[in-house]
Amino acid sequence: MTAVTKRHLLGMAAVAAWGVTGLAAPAMAQESFKIGLILPMTGQQASTGRQIEAAARLYIAQNGDTVAGRKVELIVKDDTGLPDVARRIAQELVIKDKVGVLAGFGLTPLALAVAPIATQSKTPEVVMAAATSSITEASPYIVRSSFTLPQAAVVIADWTPKNGIKKVVTLVSDYGPCVDAEKFFTDQFKKNGGEVSESLRVPLRNPDFAPFLQKVRDAKPDALFVFVPSGAGAAVMKQFVERGMDKAGIKLIGTGDLTDDDQLNDMGDGALGVVTAHHYSADHPSALNKQFVATFKKANNNLRPNFMAVGGYDGMHAIYEALKATKGQGDGDALLAALKGMSFESPRGPFSIDAQTRDVVHDIYLRKVERKDGQLYNVEFDAVKAVKDPGKAGK
């Protein structure tokens, strides 16, 4: 073969290869961008999964299913609330389905179980529910759109002693966020001159609050501080009232999980006057939130959105904005860079992601349960602006 012929054949091969690549590039651009939504759809935390999935689907319905030339595909998987199941599902989503983002995570152990997979595959993990402070430290690819327990616990601990409450018993569910809620409330309350006379922890699975509440009644504190996961607040409220603790002069305070918007109307008048600190209320008075609540209820058989829903809604917003910023690029590192430092207006109010910690920054509201238009709502009466996670102070 002559040198000229050889060069000609090589040139033809190069053109052919370029042609294949040239044809393949548009096809690649049209591939769907898959979001793996890992949620507890059955079991004790099923309400969390229901709220987040509904919010994610609402965001897509409102904003279209194509972003920067990529069709968005939502793949919802039930982790049943078990870390081993969440880990297996995440592996399948990354390897088999080739998702661009892992999202959801109703409980801390589930988010932590998936963290190594996010790191190894360089896939952003958007935590839409779990609230233990340390979660974002488990992988450099974790970003949070929900909240952290220290954010709410510190704000209620500052309010409490200023309002005639000097002695408190704490009652929390016994898992990751409980440690945060208990520690940050106790430390801040004591710093403000308060006394925590007893700290009680209830098993996460199959909880029975009755014996613990009886101990609280016997201790006769000014108030009981409560943290329980989403969905368990109604049981606490019911037993608190049944034991006549409100009539005994013991006030009930806590983080917003206690008076979950999803269950608040079922709690009855015993919930009236309960003060909590949280980042979201369905009664938040902004125009954006009023629209969010109305459209969410219309799309979900009059279901009221709760703080889990807004975590899912804002998580989808963040993913969409990152995809736009990267011009449809599905690369994990590019998406992560776009997520860091992102800010926008949310139904909860101002929302941003701290560029260093990858954690959410938002306002924390003090709220009191009141009856409005025949329904119970967490009505905001004060706000602490742009609260970063106290659990990462100095880190």
C-alpha positions as CSV (number, residue, x, y, z in Angstrom):
1,M,0.0,0.0,0.0
2,T,1.4,3.4,-1.0
3,A,1.8,6.2,1.5
4,V,-0.8,8.2,-0.5
5,T,-3.3,5.4,-0.4
6,K,-2.7,4.8,3.2
7,R,-3.3,8.4,4.0
8,H,-6.4,8.4,2.0
9,L,-7.9,5.4,3.8
10,L,-6.9,6.9,7.2
11,G,-8.6,10.1,6.1
12,M,-11.7,8.3,5.1
13,A,-11.7,6.4,8.4
14,A,-11.4,9.7,10.3
15,V,-14.3,11.3,8.3
16,A,-16.4,8.2,9.0
17,A,-15.6,8.3,12.7
18,W,-16.3,12.0,12.8
19,G,-19.6,11.4,11.0
20,V,-20.7,8.8,13.6
21,T,-19.7,11.2,16.4
22,G,-21.5,14.0,14.7
23,L,-24.6,12.0,14.4
24,A,-24.4,10.7,17.9
25,A,-24.0,14.1,19.6
26,P,-27.6,15.3,18.8
27,A,-28.9,11.9,19.9
28,M,-27.0,12.2,23.2
29,A,-28.4,15.7,23.7
30,Q,-31.9,14.3,23.5
31,E,-31.3,11.6,26.1
32,S,-33.6,12.1,29.1
33,F,-32.2,13.4,32.3
34,K,-33.2,11.0,35.0
35,I,-33.8,11.9,38.7
36,G,-33.9,8.9,41.1
37,L,-36.4,9.8,43.8
38,I,-35.8,7.4,46.8
39,L,-38.6,7.8,49.3
40,P,-40.5,5.9,52.1
41,M,-43.8,5.2,50.3
42,T,-44.9,2.6,52.7
43,G,-44.5,2.2,56.5
44,Q,-44.4,4.8,59.3
45,Q,-42.9,7.5,57.1
46,A,-45.2,7.0,54.1
47,S,-46.7,10.5,54.5
48,T,-43.2,11.9,53.9
49,G,-42.9,10.0,50.6
50,R,-46.4,11.0,49.5
51,Q,-45.8,14.7,50.2
52,I,-42.4,14.8,48.4
53,E,-43.5,12.9,45.4
54,A,-46.6,15.1,45.0
55,A,-44.4,18.2,45.2
56,A,-41.9,16.9,42.7
57,R,-44.5,16.0,40.2
58,L,-46.2,19.4,40.7
59,Y,-43.0,21.2,40.0
60,I,-42.6,19.3,36.7
61,A,-46.2,20.0,35.8
62,Q,-45.8,23.7,36.4
63,N,-42.3,24.1,34.7
64,G,-42.4,21.5,31.9
65,D,-40.6,18.2,31.5
66,T,-37.8,19.5,29.3
67,V,-34.9,21.6,30.6
68,A,-32.0,22.8,28.4
69,G,-32.9,20.3,25.7
70,R,-33.1,17.4,28.1
71,K,-36.4,15.6,28.9
72,V,-36.7,15.2,32.7
73,E,-37.7,11.7,33.8
74,L,-38.6,11.0,37.4
75,I,-38.0,7.5,38.7
76,V,-39.7,7.0,42.1
77,K,-38.6,4.1,44.3
78,D,-39.9,2.9,47.7
79,D,-37.1,2.4,50.2
80,T,-39.7,1.2,52.8
81,G,-37.7,3.2,55.4
82,L,-34.8,0.8,55.5
83,P,-31.2,1.9,54.8
84,D,-30.2,-1.4,53.1
85,V,-33.1,-1.1,50.7
86,A,-32.2,2.6,50.0
87,R,-28.6,1.6,49.3
88,R,-29.6,-1.2,46.9
89,I,-32.0,1.1,45.1
90,A,-29.4,3.8,44.7
91,Q,-26.9,1.4,43.2
92,E,-29.5,0.2,40.7
93,L,-30.5,3.8,39.8
94,V,-26.8,4.8,39.2
95,I,-25.6,1.6,37.3
96,K,-28.8,0.5,35.5
97,D,-30.8,3.6,35.0
98,K,-27.9,6.0,34.8
99,V,-29.6,8.8,36.8
100,G,-28.1,12.2,36.9
101,V,-29.3,13.0,40.4
102,L,-30.3,10.9,43.5
103,A,-32.9,12.7,45.6
104,G,-35.5,12.3,48.3
105,F,-34.4,10.6,51.6
106,G,-37.1,10.7,54.2
107,L,-34.9,9.8,57.2
108,T,-31.3,10.4,58.1
109,P,-30.1,6.7,58.0
110,L,-31.4,6.5,54.4
111,A,-29.5,9.6,53.3
112,L,-26.3,8.3,55.0
113,A,-26.7,4.8,53.5
114,V,-26.6,6.3,50.0
115,A,-23.7,8.8,50.6
116,P,-20.9,6.5,49.6
117,I,-22.6,5.7,46.3
118,A,-23.0,9.4,45.6
119,T,-19.3,9.9,46.2
120,Q,-18.1,7.0,44.2
121,S,-20.3,7.7,41.2
122,K,-20.0,11.5,41.5
123,T,-23.8,11.8,41.5
124,P,-25.3,14.8,43.3
125,E,-27.5,13.6,46.2
126,V,-30.3,16.1,46.9
127,V,-31.6,15.6,50.5
128,M,-35.3,16.8,50.5
129,A,-36.3,15.6,54.0
130,A,-33.7,14.3,56.4
131,A,-32.5,16.9,58.9
132,T,-29.5,15.7,60.9
133,S,-26.8,18.4,60.7
134,S,-24.0,16.1,59.8
135,I,-25.6,14.6,56.6
136,T,-23.9,17.0,54.2
137,E,-20.5,16.0,55.7
138,A,-21.0,12.4,54.7
139,S,-20.3,13.1,51.0
140,P,-19.0,16.1,49.0
141,Y,-21.9,15.4,46.6
142,I,-24.7,15.9,49.1
143,V,-26.8,19.1,48.9
144,R,-29.8,19.8,51.2
145,S,-33.1,21.4,50.2
146,S,-35.0,20.5,53.5
147,F,-33.8,22.0,56.8
148,T,-31.6,21.1,59.8
149,L,-32.9,20.4,63.3
150,P,-30.4,22.8,64.9
151,Q,-31.8,25.7,62.9
152,A,-35.3,25.3,64.4
153,A,-34.1,24.1,67.9
154,V,-31.9,27.1,68.5
155,V,-34.6,29.6,67.5
156,I,-37.3,28.1,69.8
157,A,-34.7,27.8,72.6
158,D,-34.1,31.6,72.3
159,W,-37.8,32.4,72.4
160,T,-38.8,30.1,75.3
161,P,-37.1,31.8,78.3
162,K,-38.2,35.2,77.1
163,N,-41.8,34.0,77.5
164,G,-42.0,32.8,81.1
165,I,-40.7,29.3,80.6
166,K,-37.8,28.5,82.9
167,K,-38.0,24.7,83.4
168,V,-38.4,22.3,80.5
169,V,-38.4,18.5,79.9
170,T,-37.3,17.3,76.5
171,L,-38.9,14.4,74.7
172,V,-37.4,13.3,71.4
173,S,-37.4,10.3,69.1
174,D,-34.3,8.2,69.5
175,Y,-32.3,8.6,66.2
176,G,-29.9,11.0,64.5
177,P,-32.0,14.2,64.4
178,C,-33.1,13.6,68.0
179,V,-29.5,14.1,69.1
180,D,-29.4,17.4,67.2
181,A,-32.8,18.6,68.4
182,E,-32.1,17.7,72.0
183,K,-28.5,19.0,72.1
184,F,-29.0,22.3,70.4
185,F,-32.2,23.1,72.2
186,T,-30.7,22.1,75.6
187,D,-27.4,24.0,75.1
188,Q,-29.1,27.2,73.9
189,F,-31.8,27.1,76.5
190,K,-29.3,26.7,79.3
191,K,-27.2,29.4,77.9
192,N,-30.3,31.6,78.1
193,G,-30.7,30.8,81.8
194,G,-33.2,27.9,81.5
195,E,-33.2,24.5,83.2
196,V,-33.7,21.2,81.5
197,S,-34.8,18.9,84.3
198,E,-35.0,15.7,82.3
199,S,-34.2,14.4,78.8
200,L,-36.4,11.5,77.5
201,R,-35.9,9.5,74.3
202,V,-38.6,7.4,72.7
203,P,-37.9,4.4,70.3
204,L,-38.3,5.4,66.7
205,R,-40.1,2.3,65.6
206,N,-43.4,1.4,67.3
207,P,-43.3,4.3,69.7
208,D,-45.5,4.5,72.8
209,F,-45.5,8.0,74.2
210,A,-47.8,7.2,77.2
211,P,-45.2,6.2,79.9
212,F,-42.9,9.1,78.9
213,L,-45.7,11.7,79.0
214,Q,-46.7,10.4,82.5
215,K,-43.1,11.0,83.7
216,V,-43.4,14.6,82.3
217,R,-46.6,15.2,84.1
218,D,-45.1,14.0,87.4
219,A,-42.1,16.3,86.8
220,K,-44.4,19.3,86.4
221,P,-42.1,21.4,84.2
222,D,-43.2,24.8,82.7
223,A,-43.1,23.2,79.2
224,L,-42.4,20.1,77.3
225,F,-40.1,20.4,74.3
226,V,-40.8,17.7,71.6
227,F,-39.1,16.5,68.4
228,V,-40.7,13.6,66.6
229,P,-40.4,12.7,62.9
230,S,-43.0,13.8,60.4
231,G,-46.2,11.8,60.9
232,A,-45.8,11.2,64.7
233,G,-46.9,14.6,66.0
234,A,-50.6,13.7,66.1
235,A,-50.0,10.7,68.4
236,V,-48.0,13.0,70.8
237,M,-50.7,15.6,70.8
238,K,-53.5,13.1,71.4
239,Q,-51.8,11.6,74.4
240,F,-50.7,15.0,75.7
241,V,-54.4,16.1,75.8
242,E,-55.7,12.8,77.1
243,R,-53.5,13.1,80.1
244,G,-54.7,16.6,80.8
245,M,-51.2,18.0,80.6
246,D,-52.4,21.2,79.0
247,K,-54.9,21.7,81.8
248,A,-52.1,21.0,84.3
249,G,-50.3,24.1,83.0
250,I,-47.6,22.4,81.0
251,K,-47.0,24.2,77.7
252,L,-46.1,22.2,74.6
253,I,-43.3,23.6,72.4
254,G,-41.1,22.2,69.7
255,T,-39.8,22.1,66.2
256,G,-42.3,22.2,63.4
257,D,-42.5,18.4,63.0
258,L,-44.8,18.5,66.0
259,T,-47.6,20.4,64.4
260,D,-47.1,19.0,60.9
261,D,-49.5,20.8,58.4
262,D,-50.4,17.4,56.9
263,Q,-51.9,16.3,60.3
264,L,-52.7,19.5,62.1
265,N,-56.5,19.6,61.4
266,D,-56.8,16.1,62.9
267,M,-55.2,17.2,66.2
268,G,-58.2,19.1,67.3
269,D,-58.4,22.0,69.7
270,G,-55.7,20.6,72.0
271,A,-53.2,21.9,69.5
272,L,-54.4,25.5,69.8
273,G,-51.7,27.8,71.2
274,V,-48.8,25.4,70.7
275,V,-45.7,27.3,69.7
276,T,-43.1,25.9,67.4
277,A,-40.1,27.1,65.3
278,H,-39.8,26.0,61.7
279,H,-38.9,27.0,58.1
280,Y,-42.3,26.5,56.5
281,S,-46.0,26.9,57.2
282,A,-48.8,26.3,54.8
283,D,-50.1,29.7,56.2
284,H,-46.9,31.6,55.1
285,P,-48.4,34.8,53.8
286,S,-46.4,35.3,50.6
287,A,-48.2,35.3,47.2
288,L,-45.9,32.6,46.0
289,N,-46.8,30.3,48.8
290,K,-50.5,31.0,48.4
291,Q,-50.2,29.9,44.8
292,F,-48.2,26.8,45.8
293,V,-50.7,25.7,48.4
294,A,-53.7,26.2,46.1
295,T,-52.1,24.3,43.2
296,F,-50.8,21.5,45.4
297,K,-54.2,21.0,47.0
298,K,-55.9,21.1,43.6
299,A,-53.6,18.5,42.2
300,N,-53.7,16.2,45.3
301,N,-57.4,15.9,46.3
302,N,-57.2,18.8,48.7
303,L,-54.1,17.6,50.5
304,R,-52.4,20.4,52.4
305,P,-48.6,20.7,51.6
306,N,-46.3,20.4,54.6
307,F,-42.6,21.1,55.2
308,M,-41.7,17.8,53.4
309,A,-43.5,19.0,50.3
310,V,-41.6,22.3,50.2
311,G,-38.3,20.4,50.6
312,G,-39.3,18.3,47.5
313,Y,-40.5,21.3,45.5
314,D,-37.4,23.4,46.2
315,G,-35.2,20.4,45.6
316,M,-36.7,20.1,42.1
317,H,-36.3,23.8,41.6
318,A,-32.6,23.6,42.4
319,I,-32.1,20.6,40.1
320,Y,-33.8,22.4,37.2
321,E,-31.7,25.6,37.7
322,A,-28.5,23.5,37.9
323,L,-29.4,21.8,34.6
324,K,-30.1,25.1,33.0
325,A,-26.8,26.6,34.3
326,T,-24.9,23.7,32.8
327,K,-26.8,23.9,29.5
328,G,-28.2,20.4,29.9
329,Q,-24.9,18.8,30.9
330,G,-25.5,15.8,33.0
331,D,-22.0,15.7,34.5
332,G,-22.2,15.4,38.3
333,D,-19.3,17.8,39.1
334,A,-20.8,20.5,36.8
335,L,-24.3,20.1,38.4
336,L,-22.7,20.2,41.9
337,A,-20.8,23.4,41.1
338,A,-24.1,25.0,39.9
339,L,-26.0,24.0,43.0
340,K,-23.4,25.5,45.4
341,G,-24.4,29.1,46.3
342,M,-27.7,28.9,44.4
343,S,-30.5,31.2,45.7
344,F,-34.1,31.8,44.8
345,E,-37.5,32.7,46.2
346,S,-39.3,29.7,47.6
347,P,-42.8,29.2,49.0
348,R,-41.1,29.1,52.4
349,G,-39.4,32.5,51.7
350,P,-35.8,33.3,50.7
351,F,-33.9,30.0,49.9
352,S,-30.2,29.5,49.3
353,I,-27.6,26.8,49.4
354,D,-24.4,27.6,51.3
355,A,-21.5,27.3,48.9
356,Q,-19.1,25.9,51.5
357,T,-21.4,23.5,53.5
358,R,-23.9,22.7,50.7
359,D,-26.6,23.2,53.4
360,V,-29.8,25.2,53.2
361,V,-30.0,28.7,54.4
362,H,-33.5,30.1,55.1
363,D,-35.7,32.1,57.5
364,I,-36.9,30.3,60.6
365,Y,-40.4,31.4,61.8
366,L,-42.0,31.3,65.2
367,R,-45.5,30.1,64.8
368,K,-48.6,29.5,67.0
369,V,-51.4,27.1,66.2
370,E,-54.6,29.2,65.6
371,R,-58.0,28.6,64.0
372,K,-58.5,30.4,60.7
373,D,-61.5,30.0,58.4
374,G,-62.5,26.9,60.4
375,Q,-59.1,25.2,60.0
376,L,-56.0,24.9,62.2
377,Y,-52.8,26.6,60.9
378,N,-49.3,27.4,62.1
379,V,-49.6,31.2,62.1
380,E,-46.2,33.0,62.0
381,F,-45.7,35.8,64.4
382,D,-41.9,36.4,64.2
383,A,-39.0,35.4,62.0
384,V,-35.2,35.0,62.3
385,K,-33.7,35.8,59.0
386,A,-31.2,33.8,56.9
387,V,-30.4,31.1,59.5
388,K,-27.4,28.9,58.6
389,D,-27.0,25.5,60.2
390,P,-25.7,26.1,63.8
391,G,-24.3,22.5,63.7
392,K,-21.6,23.7,61.3
393,A,-20.6,26.9,63.1
394,G,-16.9,27.3,62.8
395,K,-16.5,24.4,60.4
